[in-house]
Amino acid sequence: MLPEFLGEFRPQLEHYRLDYLKLAARPLGAGAPTALTQSKLLGQPYLPVGTPYPHDERGQPMILLAQINFAEAPALPPYPTAGILQLFVSPTEWYDMDDYCVLFHPDTNAGAQTDFGFITPALYADSPISVEHALSFALATEYGGAEDCRFRPDFGGRDYYEYLKTLSEEQEEALNRCCGNAGHKVGGYAYFAQRDPRAASAPGANDVQLLQLDSDEQIRFGDSGLAHLFISPDALRERRFDQAYFYWDCC
């Protein structure tokens, strides 16, 4: 809900309103793995029998960074309501952002591979995520994102940061709660430590966020950085997830 002091700006902020899936990531202890089809960070992936396991450009098996089972989440059109989305990255070169693999499995009832003995602990030495996490979902709403190139409000001739300077500390906190877009999520506005890469390319300026992973005690993308998957609206509607692209930055 928008606070009262934003009343005159309510129409344009309602225009920017986006629902998203807030992700809660729960670290798991040793000996408590997730199910193959469960939403997770790290761990063993769901791969139908006959699907090749992704390898990086050096021939190394990739590691599963994130797996989203949309059947476990509240509906969020136009995102899927079923199927499993996966992000795999190179175990040693993930930071270059060009050695990754995005897979989507619309059918999760097919026979699954279970032999992952080739995924050794050594492959996780450089992983930005230190332990396996189980993911859960909650539907949430936000009214913009200061770092997102799609959010360009006009606060009486001031941009977002100029307007913040005119507010009391309490009001500033309230506005940041409405438009603060850090954290783990599916969809919604993206938060960046540096800049929005979509702003540099007009064709990609309207690309939407598939996934955002933030840094915390067990997750470190550089110095307090974030990782993202982006995709064009058309590719999302048509479920062409091979068109999604990986990006991360840090302070």
C-alpha positions, 0 to 999 in steps of 0.5 A: 500500500502506498503511504498517504504522503505520496497521494499526488503521485499515486496515479503514476506509481500505480502505473508502475505497480508490478507483482512479483514472487518474493523468494525465501532461501533457507540454507540446508545442512549436510545430509538434508538434500532437496528433492530433484524437482524442488525449487532450490539453489545448488543441489542436484537438478531435475533432468529428464532421462536423455537430456544431456547434462550441461558442460562449460566451454572447458568441458567441465560439468556446470553447477546448478545455481538456481532451480525454480519449480513454478508449480510450487509458486503462486500464479504470476502471469505471464510467467509459467504456472508449471514447469522447471526453470534452471540456471547452470553456470561454469564452476570456474568462469561464471563471473565472465557472464558468457558461460552459462546455460538456461533450461526449461522443462515443461513436463516434470513427470518424465523419468528423471536422471539420478546419477550425478556422481560426476558432480564433485565437491571440488566443482563448488570451490568458486561457487558464489553460493556456499550451501544448498538452499530450499526456496519458498515463494510469496506473492508481493507487490512493488511500485518501482525500482530506482535502479531499474531502467523501466522506472522513470517517475516524475516527482514534481520535476524531481527524479527518485533520488532528488525527491528522496532528499526532500523527505523526512527519514520516516518518509524516505524509509516508507518510499524505499519499502514501496520501491525497494527492489533488492532481495531474491525474487522472480519478476518485479523490478531489478536492483543493481550495485552498478547499473542496469545493463538493459539501459545501454540497448534500446531493443533490450530496454523492455526486457523483464526479469526472470530471476534475481539473487541477492547477496547474504551470509551464504551467497556472495556475488562479489562484494554485495552483488546481485545476479539476474536472468533477463528475457524479452517479453515475447520470449517469456510468453512463448516460453523460449527460455533459451533466449534468457541471459545472465548478468551480475554486478557488485559494488 
